[in-house]
Amino acid sequence: MLLLALGLILFLAPHSVRIFADDWRSAQIGRLGEPAWKGIYSVVSIAGLALIVWGYGAARTAPVALWDPPVFTRHLASLFTLAAFVLLAAAYVPRNRIKAAIGHPMVVGVKLWAFAHLLANGTLADVTLFGAFLVWAILDFRAARRRDRAAGAARPGGTLAGDAATVVVGLVAWALFAFQLHGWLFGVRPFG
């Protein structure tokens, strides 16, 4: 659990600078330059992600059960995760109304993904991992919306073609992950 906690700190800390110290971040970018800032940010994040994977894998070998989720929560998790993949696609597919309406669909997708996994998993490692991401995503979304309001951010509207592309990309990515990659990467097959 220590590796998992350290990984979460290393990964989420740089991703939280805009939440808690946006002025400091701007000063560091001004002092170091954007490429150096992004380099440091990336190295710390990658190290954190590696520790998360290693720590979560180690914690799963000796799980500490907190509760036994009912079977229906796995179905809910699949549905919520499908929506999370569509939201993730909305962050990148141009001219879609989801991004125009939400503003930060990737962060909302992370919230939904984390919540879905908390519903379907009941070990200490799961609560630590997915709970940390859920709390981070809630705080990040709130901070991003506050920045948007302060800047008077306006988002371009979307089109039906952009909406359709977003949904198709999200569905295809979700299906690939749910039916193939999730089992291969994590040893858990959501559908069999």
Buried (B, 14 or more C-beta within 10 A) or exposed (E): BEBBBBBBBBBBBBBBBBBEEEEEBEEBBEEEEEEEBEEEBEEBBEBBBBBBBBBBBBBBEEEEEEEEBEEEBBEBBBEBBBBBBBBBBBBEBEBBBBBBEBBBBBBBBBBBBBBBBBBBBBBBBBBBBBBBBBEBBBBBBEBBBEBBEEEEEEEEEBBEEBBEBBBEBBBEBBEEBBEEEBBEEEEEEBEE
